Amino acid sequence: MNLPGLRLLLKFVSFVIASFVAVHFLAFLGIFIALAYPLWWLIAPDQTICFGCRIFKTCPFCGAKDDQGSGNNPRTFGSAVLNSLVILIFSAICLGIVILESRFVFKMGFPPTPKTVSFVIPAKGQYRIGELFSMPIQVSGVGKSINAVQADVGFDPAIVKAVEISTKGSFANVFLQKEIDNNLGYTRLTGGLPNPGFAYENGTFGIIFFQGVSPGLARIDFLPSSMVLANDGKGTNVLKDLAFASYLILPEKLSDRELEEQQVMLTPDVLGEETDDQVEETSLIFYEEKKILGTSLKDEVKKDTADNLGSKIIGSWEKTIFLIVSFWYRFFEALINLFS
């Protein structure tokens, strides 16, 4: 089947991709290639290509004609230097294109905010059946300020159950969701704070109170739907990795008196929840009664991955531009400092 239109389209796409790669390659390494070109000619003259001989019938660099059988190699060191200048000029043009490209991408939120934040929780512990224990949710590695956090935690409801989520002492002061589902084994706490956000290295976002139900090893994981959003105008998710912990629930049970004493941990004064008589002006709570991800979590994560394919391509493009521009900025800055 003859498809000239399709072949033309494929040639055009191939040309665009090759041009994109060539421009960014020359912008990054072209100057070094230009400096090394005369040295290559001195070492291996027969393996060095003369651009003038390849393009023109009469080479403007070495004066050779295409019918003189001189090949496509520079004939003199001077012609090698002229070829080097050509590479240098094209490299400078490509670098200028990338700089203009970076200005365009800057309008889209360049440079990309790096993923530096991690959730930190106690890695292990052992408790008895019926014993109440707390798991603080802390964020660490905050580089740029953050203004929203969604902490989704999964656990085995046959071994432990979530009793309460406390926001006392949290760096956030606006909370949108606080959900517990002991049938599926999930909790969610979503909240944040207005501009300028939270910019300290680490801080406590909330505390989950668990209770041992039956003996066994309970693994508690942060789910892939968890997020930490940067205060960068784009809401970039800067969460780097997901934490997990393992807690051993021993077969011993608490006495009735110990169970009564534990209820003190769930009083409003301990948890920091608001009452009708005492409302904290600095904290706003808007809990939404929505079913959390639950059993549809895997499907939603797959959908999110597919939806973000385009953003990943753009992100790779941004990182390439950032690498080139930042490299040359630091290179020339180092040269200025060296000779100043």
Stockholm file with secondary structure:
# STOCKHOLM 1.0

chainA/1-340         MNLPGLRLLLKFVSFVIASFVAVHFLAFLGIFIALAYPLWWLIAPDQTICFGCRIFKTCPFCGAKDDQGSGNNPRTFGSAVLNSLVILIFSAICLGIVILESRFVFKMGFPPTPKTVSFVIPAKGQYRIGELFSMPIQVSGVGKSINAVQADVGFDPAIVKAVEISTKGSFANVFLQKEIDNNLGYTRLTGGLPNPGFAYENGTFGIIFFQGVSPGLARIDFLPSSMVLANDGKGTNVLKDLAFASYLILPEKLSDRELEEQQVMLTPDVLGEETDDQVEETSLIFYEEKKILGTSLKDEVKKDTADNLGSKIIGSWEKTIFLIVSFWYRFFEALINLFS
#=GR chainA/1-340 SS CCCHHHHHHHHHHHHHHHHHHHHHHHHHHHHHHHHHHHHHHHHCGGGCCCHHHHHCSBCTTTCCBTTTTCTTSCSSHHHHHHHHHHHHHHHHHHHHHHHHHHHHHHTTTCSCCCCCEEEECCCEEEEEETCEEEEEEEEECCCSCEEEEEEEEECCTTTEEEEEEECTTCSCCEEEEEEEETTTTEEEEEEECCTTCBCSSEEEEEEEEEEECSSEEEEEEECTTCEEEESSSSCCBCEEECCEEEEEEEEEECCHHHHHHHGGGGSHHHHTCCCSSCCCTTCEECCCCCCCSGGGHHHHHHHHHHHTHHHHHHHHHHHHHHHHHHHHHHHHHHHHHHHC
#=GC SS_cons         CCCHHHHHHHHHHHHHHHHHHHHHHHHHHHHHHHHHHHHHHHHCGGGCCCHHHHHCSBCTTTCCBTTTTCTTSCSSHHHHHHHHHHHHHHHHHHHHHHHHHHHHHHTTTCSCCCCCEEEECCCEEEEEETCEEEEEEEEECCCSCEEEEEEEEECCTTTEEEEEEECTTCSCCEEEEEEEETTTTEEEEEEECCTTCBCSSEEEEEEEEEEECSSEEEEEEECTTCEEEESSSSCCBCEEECCEEEEEEEEEECCHHHHHHHGGGGSHHHHTCCCSSCCCTTCEECCCCCCCSGGGHHHHHHHHHHHTHHHHHHHHHHHHHHHHHHHHHHHHHHHHHHHC
//
